[in-house]
Amino acid sequence: MKIKVNDQVVIIAGKDRNKTGKVLRVLEKSNRVVVEGINVATRHMRKTKTQKGQKVQFNAPLSASNVMFIDPKTKKPTRVGYNITKEGKKERIAKKSKTVI
C-alpha cells in the first residue's frame, strides 16, 4: 500500500468527499485506512456497574481506494510512485510534481 501513517490525504468518494485529513492507522490486510476526523461513527455503550451509558465517537476505517495523497508542493491530489536513487535507496515521490515525499 502506498499510503503511510501521517500522510495528508483527500477523500475522493463517499459521504466525506473532498475533505482532507491525516492518516492515523493503516490496515494492510484489509486495504483500509483510518483518517483523522473522517468517517466518524457513533457507538452506544450500555451502562455497567462501574460506568454509566454513553455515546462514543470514533474514526471508522475506510477503503484505501477512496483516498488520494496530497502533493506537498502543489496541494492537489496525486498518485504516489517510487524512485530508486543512485545509492540504491527506494524513495516515494509525488507523480504530479516529482517531489520526494
Order of alpha helices (4+ residues) and beta strands (2+ residues): beta-beta-beta-beta-beta-beta-beta-beta-beta-beta
